[in-house]
């Protein structure tokens, strides 16, 4: 089973832009970092533009964050990528003639809603700057040592 990586890939793109301001960054160059194809990166960047998290001009390889990393939350990125989709999804194809099949989904709904609220609250408290700071700490580098990798 392939797990969705759109959110982590979008954060990767934003962090890459934040860590390399003013550098010529084509979708090909960003795709190399994410280990994917440039078309996918362009799709992510389009969603990030619609979510007002980055700005770019078609044909010019200089995308930039639309605001400082400390003002972009993980929830902002999630919403740009997924809209209002819930994090957890219920199976809506259970047997309608089975009491468990129908009612277990109703029982789960309340818990899924609770989890959604808690996850969104936590995501709203995590900024792109927090993620970048943690990246630097784990990589053992200071803010002035960035390299294009």
ZICOR-V328759 format. One record per pair of residues at least 4 apart in sequence whose ideal C-beta (glycine too) atoms are under 6 Angstrom apart, sorted by the first residue. I is the first residue (numbers start at 1). J is the second residue. Records with the same first field share a line. If there is no record, write none. Layout:
I: J + J
This chain:
5: 9
6: 81
7: 78 + 81
9: 34 + 44
10: 44 + 77 + 81
11: 77
12: 34
13: 30 + 44
14: 128
15: 19 + 132
16: 30 + 33
17: 63 + 65
18: 65 + 69 + 132
19: 146
24: 61
25: 29 + 30 + 61
26: 61
27: 31 + 38 + 41 + 42
28: 38
30: 41
31: 36 + 37 + 38 + 41
36: 40
47: 80 + 81
48: 53 + 54 + 80
49: 54
51: 80
52: 66
53: 66 + 72 + 80
54: 63 + 65 + 66
55: 64 + 66
56: 63
67: 71
69: 128 + 129 + 132
70: 127 + 129
72: 76 + 128
73: 124 + 127
74: 123 + 126
75: 120 + 123 + 124
78: 82 + 123
86: 116
87: 116 + 119
88: 112
90: 105 + 108
94: 101
95: 101
99: 103
100: 104
108: 112
126: 130
135: 139
136: 141
141: 145
